[in-house]
Amino acid sequence: MSSLLLTAIMALSLLGARASADVVRLPDGRLVHGTIVDFDEGSGFTLERVDTGGVVTFRWEHLPPDEVARIKADRGFTGEDAEPYLVPVVHLIMKNASTESGILVQNGRSDVYTLLRRGSEESFPRQYVQRVEPGTAEGLAMYRPEALYDLILAELGTPTDVAGHFNVAKAAEGAGLFARAGEHYRAVQELDPGFKSDLVEGRIERMAIKVEDASETAVLAEVRNRLYRKKHNSALEMVRAFQDDYPMSRQLGDAVTLEQEILRERRTFFLGKMVADYFSFLGKAIGDVARDADLGIEAAVELVETSIHDELIARLSKNYSLPEEDLAEMWGERRPGSVRTRNYGTGTFILGEERALDFEVGEDAPDELVAEVVIEEDEDLAARIERLKQEQAEKREARRTSSRRNSLEDVGPTPDEWWGQTPRDEREAWLVAYYAEHSGHLEIVRARPRNCRLCDTTGTIQVLNEKGEYTYVVCPTCKGLKYERLLSFR
């Protein structure tokens, strides 16, 4: 046999071996070839490599989610995960901000709401209830185990075939009725040993472990209950404690998977909340700055540009019990949310003519207002306000001895005079607009003009001069700009 033919046969043999092997894609895109052994739906698998003969253990969290789904699907674990078994309830939102959930019982009493939970009734006076909302809750939180099992059978029917037993088994597993789930998975195996054989065998083993290690199972069930109730930090603390307390647990894979789920759910939950909370805190923080008429416009702008965002992230961090660096990263990934609008109003002139009349979104404007900023590391917002007030008082005194004026200050108030005589809500709107446009932390959707409220775009007003004659002078409100600057942002 020629050496060329031998080489070709060896190559084909290698290709055949490689084709029959499993291929695992790593997060960096590299492919690892081998044979998957010791597969576990909850935790991961072991791969015997074909190139080195070595053995590598992968946990599901080590791989991209789509790769996890593909590998599980190859083994029949697709669309068959047991979902939490939820039942309809009502949520009583109490006036003290607490929530009571349960199955509403109609007992003929008009002065109370009566809830049924795990066979016990409890009544709540209507005068303490702010509102009633429909919702769902995990079945075991509302029903005793046998009553919940009867409810599942009433919904799905008493099983008589393979598909029926499999569906009841999944529902019972999702409801936390692991002994019942095991019974129905075994019934599936007995009726048809070939039906999803790997999956069913794995579920039978898992249900047995959950029943045998009941105390550990109860801990993980409580973790899931906290996760369902959006108590993410409490759930995370509890599941991590489980891993420390039970390092040899047969359910350790479930705990690790649950930890990753909590982290994902927590991030998603707070991403959904943070935009509304950020703007709520923004209004309060800028309101604190706008409240002080003696602060001066330059000092107010300095605070807005250098302090507000960090202050908001710190408040969110405290509220959510999440690290500030995580929230800063999440802010960059946020869903923008609703478009908000603010107007510079009669203070539009403070921007200067070029910026005030630049209605092209996204252009960087020169910063005329803010001098070099020096911030002490341990200086809080209140301390900065006091320090800047003192600095602005010194600047105003210096201006009194100078005859230099911006052309937009030749008529009407100076920027500091505008700040001192303008109502607080208009100062606040001006600062929010400035923050939106210049902080770099919000997205400008559109900048558009609004007619000057005094001259209505003429740039001048008619007045009587010293001789009693009508004459035209530059509008003291817009200072000849003709427009106010209106911003839409998110």
Secondary structure per residue as TSV (DSSP state, phi and psi in degrees):
chain	resnum	aa	ss	phi	psi
A	1	M	-	360.0	130.9
A	2	S	-	-68.4	155.4
A	3	S	H	-64.4	-33.5
A	4	L	H	-64.5	-43.7
A	5	L	H	-66.2	-40.3
A	6	L	H	-61.9	-41.9
A	7	T	H	-62.0	-41.3
A	8	A	H	-64.5	-42.1
A	9	I	H	-63.6	-41.8
A	10	M	H	-63.7	-39.3
A	11	A	H	-64.4	-43.0
A	12	L	H	-65.2	-37.1
A	13	S	H	-62.9	-42.8
A	14	L	H	-64.2	-40.7
A	15	L	H	-63.4	-38.8
A	16	G	H	-64.5	-42.2
A	17	A	H	-64.5	-41.8
A	18	R	H	-66.3	-36.9
A	19	A	H	-67.0	-31.4
A	20	S	H	-85.2	-9.2
A	21	A	S	-81.6	165.6
A	22	D	E	-84.0	148.6
A	23	V	E	-121.3	127.1
A	24	V	E	-116.6	125.8
A	25	R	E	-94.0	124.2
A	26	L	-	-84.4	164.6
A	27	P	T	-56.5	-29.7
A	28	D	T	-87.4	5.3
A	29	G	S	95.9	-12.9
A	30	R	-	-67.2	151.0
A	31	L	E	-110.5	135.8
A	32	V	E	-118.3	126.6
A	33	H	E	-102.0	141.7
A	34	G	E	175.2	-162.2
A	35	T	E	-121.8	126.2
A	36	I	E	-79.1	126.6
A	37	V	E	-129.9	167.2
A	38	D	E	51.4	47.2
A	39	F	E	-72.8	132.2
A	40	D	E	-132.3	122.3
A	41	E	T	-59.2	-33.1
A	42	G	T	-85.4	-32.5
A	43	S	T	-114.9	-44.2
A	44	G	E	157.1	-147.0
A	45	F	E	-160.0	169.2
A	46	T	E	-112.9	138.1
A	47	L	E	-116.5	124.1
A	48	E	E	-91.5	111.1
A	49	R	E	-72.6	142.6
A	50	V	T	-86.8	-21.3
A	51	D	T	-82.7	-40.7
A	52	T	T	-110.3	-16.2
A	53	G	-	79.3	0.4
A	54	G	-	-78.2	171.2
A	55	V	E	-119.5	130.7
A	56	V	E	-125.8	134.3
A	57	T	E	-102.6	126.5
A	58	F	E	-113.4	132.1
A	59	R	E	-95.6	151.6
A	60	W	G	-56.8	-35.3
A	61	E	G	-69.5	-10.9
A	62	H	G	-80.5	-12.5
A	63	L	S	-116.7	157.0
A	64	P	-	-61.4	144.6
A	65	P	H	-54.6	-40.1
A	66	D	H	-68.8	-29.6
A	67	E	H	-71.4	-38.6
A	68	V	H	-59.9	-46.3
A	69	A	H	-61.9	-40.4
A	70	R	H	-65.4	-46.1
A	71	I	H	-64.2	-42.8
A	72	K	H	-64.0	-40.7
A	73	A	H	-62.7	-36.7
A	74	D	H	-60.7	-22.5
A	75	R	T	-109.6	16.5
A	76	G	T	86.5	3.8
A	77	F	-	-94.9	72.2
A	78	T	S	-139.7	126.3
A	79	G	S	68.0	11.3
A	80	E	-	-115.1	6.8
A	81	D	-	-65.4	140.4
A	82	A	-	-75.8	121.0
A	83	E	-	-89.3	150.3
A	84	P	-	-54.1	134.3
A	85	Y	-	-87.4	108.0
A	86	L	E	-103.4	146.1
A	87	V	E	-123.5	150.7
A	88	P	E	-70.0	136.6
A	89	V	E	-141.3	179.5
A	90	V	E	-119.1	147.3
A	91	H	E	-109.1	120.9
A	92	L	E	-90.6	111.8
A	93	I	E	-88.1	109.1
A	94	M	E	-81.3	159.2
A	95	K	T	-68.4	-18.7
A	96	N	T	-90.0	12.5
A	97	A	S	79.7	0.5
A	98	S	-	-83.6	168.1
A	99	T	E	-130.8	133.6
A	100	E	E	-117.5	129.0
A	101	S	E	-120.8	146.2
A	102	G	E	175.6	-177.1
A	103	I	E	-90.1	120.7
A	104	L	E	-69.9	129.0
A	105	V	E	-107.4	127.0
A	106	Q	-	-90.1	102.7
A	107	N	-	-114.9	13.4
A	108	G	S	82.5	-2.5
A	109	R	-	-91.6	131.4
A	110	S	S	-96.8	-8.3
A	111	D	S	-97.3	-4.8
A	112	V	E	-140.4	159.0
A	113	Y	E	-104.1	129.7
A	114	T	E	-111.9	126.6
A	115	L	E	-113.6	141.1
A	116	L	E	-104.7	126.5
A	117	R	E	-140.7	117.9
A	118	R	T	50.8	44.0
A	119	G	T	85.7	-4.3
A	120	S	E	-114.4	141.1
A	121	E	E	-101.4	143.8
A	122	E	E	-141.6	135.6
A	123	S	E	-108.9	147.4
A	124	F	E	-129.9	122.7
A	125	P	E	-56.7	134.9
A	126	R	G	-61.4	-27.4
A	127	Q	G	-66.8	-18.4
A	128	Y	G	-97.9	-0.5
A	129	V	E	-100.9	124.6
A	130	Q	E	-78.4	-45.5
A	131	R	E	-159.1	163.6
A	132	V	E	-120.2	128.9
A	133	E	E	-125.1	138.3
A	134	P	E	-74.3	154.0
A	135	G	E	-171.4	-165.3
A	136	T	E	-133.3	161.4
A	137	A	E	-149.5	159.4
A	138	E	E	-63.2	138.1
A	139	G	H	-56.1	-43.6
A	140	L	H	-68.0	-18.3
A	141	A	H	-75.3	-18.3
A	142	M	H	-111.3	-30.8
A	143	Y	S	-122.5	152.1
A	144	R	-	-72.3	155.7
A	145	P	H	-51.2	-48.9
A	146	E	H	-67.4	-37.8
A	147	A	H	-64.9	-36.7
A	148	L	H	-68.7	-39.3
A	149	Y	H	-62.9	-42.9
A	150	D	H	-60.3	-37.3
A	151	L	H	-65.0	-41.3
A	152	I	H	-62.3	-44.4
A	153	L	H	-65.0	-36.5
A	154	A	H	-65.7	-32.8
A	155	E	H	-79.9	-44.3
A	156	L	H	-98.9	-14.8
A	157	G	-	88.6	153.6
A	158	T	-	-70.6	122.3
A	159	P	-	-71.9	142.9
A	160	T	-	-129.1	-10.3
A	161	D	S	-132.6	-179.5
A	162	V	H	-60.0	-50.3
A	163	A	H	-61.1	-41.2
A	164	G	H	-62.7	-46.3
A	165	H	H	-63.6	-38.8
A	166	F	H	-64.6	-43.8
A	167	N	H	-65.4	-41.7
A	168	V	H	-66.5	-38.2
A	169	A	H	-60.3	-45.9
A	170	K	H	-62.2	-43.9
A	171	A	H	-63.9	-42.6
A	172	A	H	-64.9	-39.6
A	173	E	H	-62.7	-46.2
A	174	G	H	-62.7	-27.3
A	175	A	H	-84.7	-6.6
A	176	G	T	85.4	12.8
A	177	L	-	-95.3	73.4
A	178	F	H	-70.3	-35.3
A	179	A	H	-64.4	-43.8
A	180	R	H	-63.9	-41.4
A	181	A	H	-61.0	-41.8
A	182	G	H	-60.4	-40.5
A	183	E	H	-58.7	-44.6
A	184	H	H	-75.9	-33.3
A	185	Y	H	-64.6	-39.6
A	186	R	H	-65.4	-35.3
A	187	A	H	-64.4	-38.3
A	188	V	H	-60.4	-47.4
A	189	Q	H	-62.2	-38.3
A	190	E	H	-71.4	-38.8
A	191	L	H	-73.3	-36.8
A	192	D	-	-151.7	93.2
A	193	P	T	-59.6	-21.4
A	194	G	T	-89.0	-5.2
A	195	F	T	-76.7	111.4
A	196	K	T	42.3	52.0
A	197	S	H	-58.3	-45.8
A	198	D	H	-62.7	-45.3
A	199	L	H	-64.0	-48.5
A	200	V	H	-63.5	-42.7
A	201	E	H	-61.3	-42.4
A	202	G	H	-63.3	-39.7
A	203	R	H	-68.2	-36.7
A	204	I	H	-62.2	-44.4
A	205	E	H	-63.8	-42.3
A	206	R	H	-65.0	-43.7
A	207	M	H	-62.4	-37.6
A	208	A	H	-63.3	-42.3
A	209	I	H	-63.2	-42.8
A	210	K	H	-65.3	-33.9
A	211	V	H	-74.8	-44.8
A	212	E	H	-66.1	-40.5
A	213	D	T	-100.3	59.5
A	214	A	H	-61.7	-37.0
A	215	S	H	-66.1	-40.4
A	216	E	H	-68.0	-40.4
A	217	T	H	-60.1	-39.1
A	218	A	H	-64.7	-37.7
A	219	V	H	-64.0	-47.3
A	220	L	H	-65.7	-32.8
A	221	A	H	-64.4	-39.3
A	222	E	H	-68.7	-35.1
A	223	V	H	-59.9	-46.5
A	224	R	H	-64.6	-35.7
A	225	N	H	-62.7	-41.9
A	226	R	H	-67.2	-38.4
A	227	L	H	-62.0	-44.2
A	228	Y	H	-60.9	-36.0
A	229	R	T	-84.8	11.7
A	230	K	T	65.4	23.6
A	231	K	-	-92.2	68.0
A	232	H	H	-63.9	-45.7
A	233	N	H	-66.0	-39.9
A	234	S	H	-65.1	-42.0
A	235	A	H	-64.2	-40.8
A	236	L	H	-65.6	-43.2
A	237	E	H	-61.3	-40.4
A	238	M	H	-70.8	-40.7
A	239	V	H	-71.8	-31.4
A	240	R	H	-71.7	-35.8
A	241	A	H	-65.0	-35.9
A	242	F	H	-59.3	-44.3
A	243	Q	H	-64.7	-32.9
A	244	D	H	-74.9	-39.4
A	245	D	H	-77.0	-30.0
A	246	Y	-	-126.2	64.6
A	247	P	T	-64.7	-20.6
A	248	M	T	-106.7	14.7
A	249	S	-	-61.8	141.6
A	250	R	T	-73.6	-9.8
A	251	Q	T	-105.5	17.8
A	252	L	H	-62.6	-37.0
A	253	G	H	-60.9	-41.0
A	254	D	H	-62.4	-39.1
A	255	A	H	-65.7	-42.5
A	256	V	H	-65.0	-43.8
A	257	T	H	-61.8	-40.4
A	258	L	H	-65.7	-38.2
A	259	E	H	-60.2	-45.2
A	260	Q	H	-64.0	-37.6
A	261	E	H	-64.1	-41.4
A	262	I	H	-62.2	-44.7
A	263	L	H	-61.0	-42.4
A	264	R	H	-65.9	-46.4
A	265	E	H	-64.5	-40.0
A	266	R	H	-62.9	-44.6
A	267	R	H	-62.3	-46.0
A	268	T	H	-62.4	-42.5
A	269	F	H	-62.2	-48.5
A	270	F	H	-75.9	-26.6
A	271	L	H	-61.8	-36.4
A	272	G	H	-71.0	-26.1
A	273	K	H	-92.5	-30.1
A	274	M	H	-68.5	-30.2
A	275	V	H	-63.0	-49.1
A	276	A	H	-63.3	-42.0
A	277	D	H	-68.5	-37.4
A	278	Y	H	-59.8	-48.0
A	279	F	H	-69.3	-30.8
A	280	S	H	-64.1	-47.0
A	281	F	H	-66.3	-35.3
A	282	L	H	-60.4	-44.9
A	283	G	H	-60.5	-39.9
A	284	K	H	-70.1	-42.6
A	285	A	H	-66.9	-44.9
A	286	I	H	-70.5	-31.3
A	287	G	H	-61.0	-37.2
A	288	D	H	-63.7	-38.9
A	289	V	H	-70.9	-44.4
A	290	A	H	-68.8	-21.0
A	291	R	T	-65.3	-27.4
A	292	D	-	-93.7	100.5
A	293	A	T	-69.6	-19.2
A	294	D	T	-86.5	-4.4
A	295	L	S	-67.7	-41.9
A	296	G	-	94.4	147.4
A	297	I	H	-68.6	-38.9
A	298	E	H	-66.5	-41.7
A	299	A	H	-65.4	-39.4
A	300	A	H	-62.8	-42.8
A	301	V	H	-64.7	-40.5
A	302	E	H	-60.5	-42.5
A	303	L	H	-63.4	-43.5
A	304	V	H	-62.5	-41.5
A	305	E	H	-79.6	-26.4
A	306	T	H	-111.6	-18.4
A	307	S	T	-122.3	-30.9
A	308	I	H	-63.3	-49.4
A	309	H	H	-60.1	-46.0
A	310	D	H	-62.1	-35.7
A	311	E	H	-64.7	-41.0
A	312	L	H	-68.0	-43.1
A	313	I	H	-62.2	-38.6
A	314	A	H	-64.7	-39.5
A	315	R	H	-67.2	-42.6
A	316	L	H	-62.3	-41.3
A	317	S	H	-59.3	-43.4
A	318	K	H	-67.3	-41.2
A	319	N	H	-67.5	-40.7
A	320	Y	H	-93.6	-10.8
A	321	S	T	57.8	44.2
A	322	L	-	-122.6	150.2
A	323	P	-	-61.6	144.7
A	324	E	H	-60.5	-37.3
A	325	E	H	-65.7	-33.0
A	326	D	H	-66.7	-42.0
A	327	L	H	-69.8	-36.8
A	328	A	H	-61.7	-40.2
A	329	E	H	-66.9	-42.6
A	330	M	H	-63.8	-35.0
A	331	W	H	-60.7	-36.9
A	332	G	H	-69.9	-20.5
A	333	E	H	-100.9	3.7
A	334	R	-	-64.2	157.9
A	335	R	-	-84.0	123.3
A	336	P	-	-55.7	-36.0
A	337	G	-	83.1	-162.7
A	338	S	S	-68.1	151.0
A	339	V	-	-80.4	132.7
A	340	R	E	-113.1	156.2
A	341	T	E	-131.2	136.2
A	342	R	E	-141.4	155.4
A	343	N	E	-124.1	135.9
A	344	Y	-	-69.0	-17.6
A	345	G	G	59.8	-143.3
A	346	T	G	-70.8	-5.7
A	347	G	G	-93.3	11.0
A	348	T	G	-56.7	-36.5
A	349	F	G	-58.8	-25.1
A	350	I	G	-62.7	-26.8
A	351	L	G	-68.6	-20.1
A	352	G	-	89.5	154.2
A	353	E	H	-61.4	-42.2
A	354	E	H	-62.5	-46.9
A	355	R	H	-75.7	-37.0
A	356	A	H	-61.9	-35.7
A	357	L	T	-105.1	11.6
A	358	D	-	-89.5	102.6
A	359	F	-	-103.2	22.0
A	360	E	-	-91.2	116.7
A	361	V	T	-70.3	141.2
A	362	G	T	93.6	-5.6
A	363	E	-	-81.8	136.7
A	364	D	-	-79.0	129.6
A	365	A	-	-102.9	152.7
A	366	P	-	-65.1	144.9
A	367	D	-	-96.4	99.9
A	368	E	-	-90.3	-18.0
A	369	L	S	-94.1	-30.4
A	370	V	-	-100.0	123.0
A	371	A	-	-81.6	178.2
A	372	E	-	-59.1	135.7
A	373	V	-	-107.0	131.4
A	374	V	-	-122.4	115.8
A	375	I	-	-114.5	127.7
A	376	E	-	-73.2	139.7
A	377	E	T	-59.4	-38.3
A	378	D	T	-100.8	16.9
A	379	E	-	-87.7	122.4
A	380	D	-	-87.0	177.3
A	381	L	H	-61.5	-42.0
A	382	A	H	-63.2	-41.4
A	383	A	H	-66.1	-38.1
A	384	R	H	-63.8	-40.3
A	385	I	H	-60.2	-46.0
A	386	E	H	-63.9	-42.7
A	387	R	H	-64.8	-43.1
A	388	L	H	-69.0	-33.3
A	389	K	H	-59.7	-43.1
A	390	Q	H	-64.0	-43.7
A	391	E	H	-62.7	-40.5
A	392	Q	H	-68.8	-33.6
A	393	A	H	-62.4	-40.5
A	394	E	H	-66.5	-38.7
A	395	K	H	-66.5	-40.0
A	396	R	H	-64.1	-37.8
A	397	E	H	-64.3	-39.2
A	398	A	H	-66.6	-35.9
A	399	R	H	-65.9	-30.7
A	400	R	H	-62.7	-23.1
A	401	T	T	-97.2	2.6
A	402	S	-	-113.9	141.8
A	403	S	-	-98.0	0.5
A	404	R	-	-76.0	132.7
A	405	R	-	-142.2	143.6
A	406	N	-	-64.7	145.6
A	407	S	G	-59.0	-28.4
A	408	L	G	-77.8	-4.7
A	409	E	G	-102.3	4.5
A	410	D	S	-68.4	-25.9
A	411	V	S	-129.6	155.1
A	412	G	S	71.4	-170.3
A	413	P	-	-74.5	154.7
A	414	T	-	-75.6	167.8
A	415	P	H	-54.6	-43.7
A	416	D	H	-70.2	-34.7
A	417	E	H	-65.5	-40.7
A	418	W	H	-59.5	-45.8
A	419	W	H	-59.5	-42.8
A	420	G	H	-72.1	-29.1
A	421	Q	H	-103.8	-4.1
A	422	T	S	-90.9	139.4
A	423	P	-	-55.7	150.9
A	424	R	H	-57.7	-40.6
A	425	D	H	-64.4	-32.1
A	426	E	H	-74.2	-35.7
A	427	R	H	-62.7	-41.7
A	428	E	H	-64.3	-43.8
A	429	A	H	-61.9	-40.9
A	430	W	H	-60.9	-45.0
A	431	L	H	-67.4	-38.5
A	432	V	H	-63.9	-43.6
A	433	A	H	-61.9	-43.1
A	434	Y	H	-64.5	-42.0
A	435	Y	H	-61.9	-44.6
A	436	A	H	-59.8	-39.2
A	437	E	H	-86.2	-25.9
A	438	H	H	-122.8	-8.0
A	439	S	S	-77.4	-26.1
A	440	G	S	83.7	4.1
A	441	H	S	-107.5	-4.2
A	442	L	S	-126.2	162.3
A	443	E	-	-104.0	123.6
A	444	I	E	-83.1	122.4
A	445	V	E	-87.4	-40.8
A	446	R	E	-163.3	143.2
A	447	A	E	-120.1	126.6
A	448	R	E	-141.0	158.2
A	449	P	E	-84.7	152.0
A	450	R	E	-131.6	136.3
A	451	N	E	-55.8	139.3
A	452	C	-	-57.2	133.6
A	453	R	T	-71.5	-15.0
A	454	L	T	-101.1	-53.6
A	455	C	T	-95.2	-10.9
A	456	D	T	53.5	54.2
A	457	T	T	72.4	9.9
A	458	T	S	-85.1	-26.1
A	459	G	S	83.3	-5.2
A	460	T	E	-138.5	161.9
A	461	I	E	-132.1	157.2
A	462	Q	E	-94.4	129.9
A	463	V	E	-136.7	165.2
A	464	L	E	-90.6	128.8
A	465	N	-	-86.1	-173.9
A	466	E	T	-63.1	-23.3
A	467	K	T	-89.3	2.7
A	468	G	S	80.6	16.7
A	469	E	-	-103.2	147.4
A	470	Y	E	-77.3	135.5
A	471	T	E	-146.4	164.7
A	472	Y	E	-105.4	135.4
A	473	V	E	-129.2	162.9
A	474	V	E	-61.5	135.7
A	475	C	-	-58.9	123.0
A	476	P	T	-75.6	-11.0
A	477	T	T	-86.1	-54.5
A	478	C	T	-93.8	-11.3
A	479	K	T	60.1	37.6
A	480	G	T	87.6	-2.8
A	481	L	-	-72.6	-26.4
A	482	K	-	79.0	-20.9
A	483	Y	E	-132.6	158.0
A	484	E	E	-101.8	155.5
A	485	R	E	-99.4	123.3
A	486	L	E	-115.1	129.1
A	487	L	E	-116.5	140.8
A	488	S	E	-115.5	133.7
A	489	F	E	-151.8	171.1
A	490	R	-	-155.9	360.0
